[in-house]
Amino acid sequence: MNGGACGGVKRFSIVRHRAAGLRNWRAFLTRRASVVARMYQSFYGFREMPFNITPDPRFLYLSPTHQEALQHLKYGVREKKGFIVLVGEVGCGKTTLCRRFLNELDPDHFDSALILNPRVSETQMLKAILTELGETKLARSQNDLVAQMNTVLLERIHRGRDIVLIIDEAQNLKFEVLEQIRLLSNLETDKQKLLQIVLMGQPELKDVLAQDELRQLRQRILVHYDLRPLAASDTEHYIQHRLTLAGGDGRPTFTRWALKAIHRGSGGIPRVVNNLCDKALLSAFIRESDEVSYWDVRRAIRDMTNLTV
């Protein structure tokens, strides 16, 4: 082997080992952050972590905009409007709100299907809906699946049940799948639609629905709501709400300037508020302080910004 080739192998080996070392270091930092986070949970006396980003409906804070969105969902389903659209920025709480809505549906009257991964074909979507509705023996072809869907929905309607289909991340639906969903909305009796459909998605969903070839679907949307970010006062109430639910007993407190910095740094997006609060609490814990300061939040914002550059 010549010297150039040998040198190339050595350089490749060094790069590979450095990459492996970087992955191990990141894994170590992640484990360490998790351990430290559990320590601040104990230090402040929380029963559970107050700012997890998982969509737990127990932690849903019903700001005015979230309350309005929930009422729109209830109204659309109660009045059997057919198509309902809920749009909101990433991290605004759409999925948490959806789970709260599902929890409030009367299980003796409603059957529901929640689709979280809409990047599927028409056939896969039909199978996913039927599976969510508890059907185990599924037809194979698309036409047979539509026929099975019609039979299942009619049978349940005759038993006095209503069926709600909720599709999250609907901005990712292919045109063909959206068209199939529109065709499902054609299934009806003389008096009502067989299926109430809720499309939830990011603002891009409005662009998707604005396409000329989807005008038939667009005309069927009778209930629509745009979920807005939290106002400054709602951000403060949101933080206190989560601290209380997690078992907080008044400590730590967030200073007025810390709260302002969180709202400004998050833009009122609940998921970003959670991230900033979690990092700021960690910073205050390291200082062994019962007060989360403006500088704790500044450090949290800097850490979050470093992840995006």
Contacts in CASP RR format, 6 or more apart in sequence:
PFRMAT RR
TARGET T0000
AUTHOR 0000-0000-0000
METHOD contacts of the structure
MODEL  1
MNGGACGGVKRFSIVRHRAAGLRNWRAFLTRRASVVARMYQSFYGFREMP
FNITPDPRFLYLSPTHQEALQHLKYGVREKKGFIVLVGEVGCGKTTLCRR
FLNELDPDHFDSALILNPRVSETQMLKAILTELGETKLARSQNDLVAQMN
TVLLERIHRGRDIVLIIDEAQNLKFEVLEQIRLLSNLETDKQKLLQIVLM
GQPELKDVLAQDELRQLRQRILVHYDLRPLAASDTEHYIQHRLTLAGGDG
RPTFTRWALKAIHRGSGGIPRVVNNLCDKALLSAFIRESDEVSYWDVRRA
IRDMTNLTV
1 9 0 8 1.000
33 282 0 8 1.000
36 282 0 8 1.000
36 285 0 8 1.000
36 286 0 8 1.000
37 49 0 8 1.000
37 278 0 8 1.000
37 282 0 8 1.000
39 285 0 8 1.000
40 281 0 8 1.000
40 282 0 8 1.000
40 284 0 8 1.000
40 285 0 8 1.000
41 48 0 8 1.000
41 49 0 8 1.000
43 285 0 8 1.000
43 288 0 8 1.000
44 248 0 8 1.000
44 251 0 8 1.000
44 252 0 8 1.000
44 281 0 8 1.000
44 285 0 8 1.000
45 247 0 8 1.000
45 248 0 8 1.000
45 249 0 8 1.000
46 243 0 8 1.000
46 246 0 8 1.000
46 247 0 8 1.000
46 248 0 8 1.000
47 246 0 8 1.000
47 247 0 8 1.000
47 248 0 8 1.000
48 246 0 8 1.000
48 247 0 8 1.000
49 246 0 8 1.000
49 278 0 8 1.000
50 242 0 8 1.000
50 243 0 8 1.000
50 245 0 8 1.000
50 246 0 8 1.000
50 247 0 8 1.000
50 248 0 8 1.000
50 277 0 8 1.000
50 281 0 8 1.000
51 242 0 8 1.000
51 273 0 8 1.000
51 274 0 8 1.000
51 275 0 8 1.000
51 277 0 8 1.000
51 278 0 8 1.000
51 281 0 8 1.000
52 59 0 8 1.000
52 274 0 8 1.000
53 271 0 8 1.000
53 274 0 8 1.000
53 275 0 8 1.000
55 93 0 8 1.000
55 95 0 8 1.000
55 96 0 8 1.000
55 98 0 8 1.000
55 99 0 8 1.000
56 96 0 8 1.000
56 99 0 8 1.000
57 96 0 8 1.000
57 99 0 8 1.000
57 100 0 8 1.000
57 103 0 8 1.000
58 245 0 8 1.000
59 96 0 8 1.000
59 241 0 8 1.000
59 242 0 8 1.000
59 245 0 8 1.000
60 66 0 8 1.000
60 93 0 8 1.000
60 96 0 8 1.000
60 97 0 8 1.000
60 99 0 8 1.000
60 100 0 8 1.000
61 234 0 8 1.000
61 237 0 8 1.000
61 238 0 8 1.000
61 241 0 8 1.000
61 242 0 8 1.000
61 270 0 8 1.000
62 70 0 8 1.000
63 230 0 8 1.000
63 231 0 8 1.000
63 234 0 8 1.000
63 237 0 8 1.000
63 238 0 8 1.000
64 234 0 8 1.000
65 227 0 8 1.000
65 228 0 8 1.000
65 229 0 8 1.000
65 230 0 8 1.000
66 93 0 8 1.000
66 97 0 8 1.000
66 227 0 8 1.000
68 225 0 8 1.000
69 86 0 8 1.000
69 97 0 8 1.000
69 225 0 8 1.000
69 227 0 8 1.000
70 97 0 8 1.000
70 100 0 8 1.000
70 101 0 8 1.000
72 84 0 8 1.000
72 86 0 8 1.000
72 223 0 8 1.000
72 224 0 8 1.000
72 225 0 8 1.000
73 84 0 8 1.000
73 86 0 8 1.000
73 97 0 8 1.000
73 101 0 8 1.000
73 198 0 8 1.000
73 223 0 8 1.000
73 225 0 8 1.000
74 101 0 8 1.000
74 104 0 8 1.000
75 81 0 8 1.000
75 223 0 8 1.000
76 82 0 8 1.000
76 84 0 8 1.000
76 196 0 8 1.000
76 222 0 8 1.000
76 223 0 8 1.000
77 84 0 8 1.000
77 105 0 8 1.000
77 110 0 8 1.000
77 162 0 8 1.000
77 164 0 8 1.000
77 196 0 8 1.000
77 198 0 8 1.000
80 162 0 8 1.000
80 192 0 8 1.000
80 193 0 8 1.000
80 196 0 8 1.000
81 196 0 8 1.000
81 222 0 8 1.000
81 223 0 8 1.000
82 185 0 8 1.000
82 193 0 8 1.000
82 195 0 8 1.000
82 196 0 8 1.000
82 197 0 8 1.000
82 220 0 8 1.000
82 222 0 8 1.000
83 185 0 8 1.000
83 197 0 8 1.000
83 199 0 8 1.000
83 217 0 8 1.000
83 220 0 8 1.000
83 221 0 8 1.000
83 222 0 8 1.000
83 223 0 8 1.000
84 196 0 8 1.000
84 197 0 8 1.000
84 198 0 8 1.000
84 199 0 8 1.000
84 221 0 8 1.000
84 222 0 8 1.000
84 223 0 8 1.000
84 224 0 8 1.000
85 170 0 8 1.000
85 198 0 8 1.000
85 199 0 8 1.000
85 200 0 8 1.000
85 205 0 8 1.000
85 209 0 8 1.000
85 221 0 8 1.000
85 223 0 8 1.000
85 224 0 8 1.000
85 225 0 8 1.000
86 94 0 8 1.000
86 97 0 8 1.000
86 98 0 8 1.000
86 198 0 8 1.000
86 199 0 8 1.000
86 200 0 8 1.000
86 201 0 8 1.000
86 224 0 8 1.000
86 225 0 8 1.000
86 227 0 8 1.000
87 200 0 8 1.000
87 201 0 8 1.000
87 202 0 8 1.000
87 203 0 8 1.000
87 205 0 8 1.000
87 206 0 8 1.000
87 224 0 8 1.000
87 225 0 8 1.000
87 226 0 8 1.000
87 227 0 8 1.000
88 94 0 8 1.000
88 201 0 8 1.000
88 202 0 8 1.000
88 203 0 8 1.000
88 226 0 8 1.000
88 227 0 8 1.000
88 228 0 8 1.000
89 202 0 8 1.000
89 203 0 8 1.000
89 227 0 8 1.000
89 229 0 8 1.000
89 269 0 8 1.000
90 202 0 8 1.000
90 269 0 8 1.000
90 271 0 8 1.000
91 269 0 8 1.000
91 270 0 8 1.000
91 271 0 8 1.000
91 272 0 8 1.000
92 227 0 8 1.000
92 228 0 8 1.000
92 229 0 8 1.000
92 269 0 8 1.000
92 270 0 8 1.000
92 271 0 8 1.000
93 227 0 8 1.000
93 270 0 8 1.000
93 271 0 8 1.000
94 168 0 8 1.000
94 200 0 8 1.000
94 201 0 8 1.000
94 227 0 8 1.000
95 116 0 8 1.000
95 168 0 8 1.000
95 200 0 8 1.000
96 270 0 8 1.000
97 227 0 8 1.000
98 114 0 8 1.000
98 166 0 8 1.000
98 168 0 8 1.000
98 198 0 8 1.000
98 200 0 8 1.000
101 166 0 8 1.000
102 112 0 8 1.000
102 114 0 8 1.000
102 164 0 8 1.000
102 166 0 8 1.000
105 112 0 8 1.000
105 164 0 8 1.000
109 160 0 8 1.000
109 161 0 8 1.000
109 162 0 8 1.000
110 161 0 8 1.000
110 162 0 8 1.000
110 163 0 8 1.000
110 164 0 8 1.000
111 133 0 8 1.000
111 156 0 8 1.000
111 161 0 8 1.000
111 162 0 8 1.000
111 163 0 8 1.000
111 164 0 8 1.000
112 132 0 8 1.000
112 163 0 8 1.000
112 164 0 8 1.000
112 165 0 8 1.000
112 166 0 8 1.000
113 128 0 8 1.000
113 129 0 8 1.000
113 132 0 8 1.000
113 133 0 8 1.000
113 163 0 8 1.000
113 164 0 8 1.000
113 165 0 8 1.000
113 166 0 8 1.000
114 132 0 8 1.000
114 166 0 8 1.000
114 168 0 8 1.000
115 125 0 8 1.000
115 128 0 8 1.000
115 129 0 8 1.000
115 132 0 8 1.000
115 165 0 8 1.000
115 166 0 8 1.000
115 167 0 8 1.000
115 168 0 8 1.000
116 168 0 8 1.000
116 169 0 8 1.000
117 169 0 8 1.000
118 125 0 8 1.000
118 167 0 8 1.000
118 168 0 8 1.000
118 169 0 8 1.000
118 170 0 8 1.000
118 172 0 8 1.000
118 173 0 8 1.000
118 177 0 8 1.000
119 172 0 8 1.000
120 128 0 8 1.000
120 177 0 8 1.000
121 174 0 8 1.000
121 176 0 8 1.000
121 177 0 8 1.000
122 142 0 8 1.000
122 176 0 8 1.000
122 177 0 8 1.000
122 180 0 8 1.000
123 141 0 8 1.000
123 142 0 8 1.000
123 145 0 8 1.000
125 177 0 8 1.000
125 180 0 8 1.000
125 181 0 8 1.000
126 142 0 8 1.000
126 145 0 8 1.000
126 146 0 8 1.000
126 149 0 8 1.000
126 180 0 8 1.000
127 138 0 8 1.000
127 145 0 8 1.000
129 149 0 8 1.000
129 165 0 8 1.000
130 138 0 8 1.000
130 145 0 8 1.000
130 148 0 8 1.000
130 149 0 8 1.000
130 152 0 8 1.000
131 138 0 8 1.000
133 152 0 8 1.000
133 163 0 8 1.000
135 148 0 8 1.000
135 152 0 8 1.000
138 145 0 8 1.000
138 148 0 8 1.000
139 145 0 8 1.000
139 147 0 8 1.000
139 148 0 8 1.000
146 183 0 8 1.000
146 184 0 8 1.000
149 184 0 8 1.000
149 187 0 8 1.000
150 187 0 8 1.000
150 194 0 8 1.000
153 163 0 8 1.000
153 187 0 8 1.000
153 194 0 8 1.000
153 195 0 8 1.000
154 189 0 8 1.000
154 194 0 8 1.000
156 163 0 8 1.000
157 163 0 8 1.000
157 189 0 8 1.000
157 192 0 8 1.000
157 194 0 8 1.000
162 196 0 8 1.000
163 194 0 8 1.000
163 195 0 8 1.000
163 196 0 8 1.000
164 195 0 8 1.000
164 196 0 8 1.000
164 198 0 8 1.000
165 184 0 8 1.000
165 195 0 8 1.000
165 196 0 8 1.000
165 197 0 8 1.000
165 198 0 8 1.000
166 198 0 8 1.000
166 200 0 8 1.000
167 173 0 8 1.000
167 181 0 8 1.000
167 197 0 8 1.000
167 198 0 8 1.000
167 199 0 8 1.000
167 200 0 8 1.000
168 200 0 8 1.000
168 201 0 8 1.000
169 200 0 8 1.000
169 201 0 8 1.000
169 202 0 8 1.000
170 199 0 8 1.000
170 200 0 8 1.000
170 201 0 8 1.000
170 205 0 8 1.000
170 208 0 8 1.000
171 201 0 8 1.000
171 202 0 8 1.000
171 204 0 8 1.000
171 205 0 8 1.000
171 207 0 8 1.000
171 208 0 8 1.000
173 181 0 8 1.000
173 208 0 8 1.000
175 211 0 8 1.000
175 213 0 8 1.000
175 214 0 8 1.000
178 208 0 8 1.000
178 214 0 8 1.000
178 217 0 8 1.000
179 214 0 8 1.000
179 217 0 8 1.000
181 197 0 8 1.000
181 217 0 8 1.000
182 214 0 8 1.000
182 216 0 8 1.000
182 217 0 8 1.000
182 220 0 8 1.000
184 195 0 8 1.000
184 197 0 8 1.000
185 193 0 8 1.000
185 195 0 8 1.000
185 197 0 8 1.000
185 220 0 8 1.000
187 193 0 8 1.000
187 194 0 8 1.000
187 195 0 8 1.000
188 194 0 8 1.000
199 205 0 8 1.000
208 214 0 8 1.000
209 217 0 8 1.000
209 218 0 8 1.000
209 221 0 8 1.000
210 218 0 8 1.000
229 267 0 8 1.000
229 268 0 8 1.000
229 269 0 8 1.000
230 238 0 8 1.000
230 263 0 8 1.000
230 267 0 8 1.000
230 268 0 8 1.000
230 269 0 8 1.000
230 270 0 8 1.000
230 273 0 8 1.000
231 268 0 8 1.000
232 259 0 8 1.000
232 260 0 8 1.000
232 263 0 8 1.000
234 268 0 8 1.000
235 259 0 8 1.000
235 262 0 8 1.000
235 263 0 8 1.000
235 266 0 8 1.000
235 268 0 8 1.000
235 273 0 8 1.000
236 259 0 8 1.000
236 263 0 8 1.000
238 270 0 8 1.000
238 273 0 8 1.000
239 254 0 8 1.000
239 259 0 8 1.000
239 262 0 8 1.000
239 273 0 8 1.000
239 277 0 8 1.000
242 274 0 8 1.000
242 277 0 8 1.000
243 250 0 8 1.000
251 290 0 8 1.000
252 281 0 8 1.000
252 284 0 8 1.000
252 289 0 8 1.000
252 290 0 8 1.000
252 291 0 8 1.000
252 292 0 8 1.000
253 290 0 8 1.000
253 291 0 8 1.000
253 292 0 8 1.000
254 262 0 8 1.000
254 277 0 8 1.000
254 280 0 8 1.000
254 291 0 8 1.000
254 292 0 8 1.000
255 291 0 8 1.000
255 292 0 8 1.000
255 293 0 8 1.000
255 294 0 8 1.000
257 293 0 8 1.000
257 294 0 8 1.000
258 280 0 8 1.000
258 292 0 8 1.000
258 293 0 8 1.000
258 294 0 8 1.000
258 296 0 8 1.000
258 297 0 8 1.000
260 294 0 8 1.000
261 294 0 8 1.000
261 297 0 8 1.000
261 298 0 8 1.000
261 301 0 8 1.000
262 273 0 8 1.000
262 276 0 8 1.000
262 277 0 8 1.000
262 280 0 8 1.000
262 297 0 8 1.000
263 273 0 8 1.000
265 272 0 8 1.000
265 276 0 8 1.000
265 301 0 8 1.000
266 272 0 8 1.000
266 273 0 8 1.000
266 275 0 8 1.000
266 276 0 8 1.000
272 304 0 8 1.000
275 300 0 8 1.000
275 304 0 8 1.000
276 297 0 8 1.000
276 300 0 8 1.000
276 301 0 8 1.000
276 304 0 8 1.000
277 292 0 8 1.000
277 300 0 8 1.000
278 300 0 8 1.000
279 299 0 8 1.000
279 300 0 8 1.000
279 303 0 8 1.000
279 304 0 8 1.000
280 292 0 8 1.000
280 296 0 8 1.000
280 297 0 8 1.000
280 299 0 8 1.000
280 300 0 8 1.000
281 292 0 8 1.000
281 296 0 8 1.000
283 292 0 8 1.000
283 295 0 8 1.000
283 296 0 8 1.000
283 299 0 8 1.000
283 300 0 8 1.000
284 290 0 8 1.000
284 291 0 8 1.000
284 292 0 8 1.000
284 293 0 8 1.000
284 296 0 8 1.000
287 296 0 8 1.000
END
